[in-house]
Amino acid sequence: MKDYQSKANQFQCNAIPFAKVKVLRYCSNNLMVVQYKTSFSEKDWLVVKIKRQSKLRSSKGGGRSQLTMPAKFTIEQKISKEKVNDIKSMLAFMPEHDRKYMKEVISKN
C-alpha cells in the first residue's frame, strides 16, 4: 500500500473542503491548480492553488513542483475482525469491481 498522505501533506490541500466536494478536476500541465464543485448543479468551478508548504520549498527546480510516487508503507496494516465482518456483510450490495477489490483486501488479513 502506498503512503499518499505524507505526499499530500507537502501541499496546501486544506483549502479544499473535501467532505463537501462532489466533482474534482485537475490538469496534468498545471498540477498545482485544483478545480472543484460542491454541487453537481454549479456551473462555475472553484479554483484553488495547492502550492507546496513554505517550510518544504527548495531553491531547486526553478519554481516548478515535481510530484513523485509515494513510497510503500513499511508497516503492514491490518483490518480489525469487526471491520472484516462489516465488509463481508456489504459485499452483496457492491458493484462487481468493488466486491473483487474488497475480497482481496480482507483476504490479506
Beta strands, then each sheet from edge to edge (+ up, - down):
strand 1: 23-27
strand 2: 30-37
strand 3: 46-49
sheet 1: 1+ 2- 3+
end
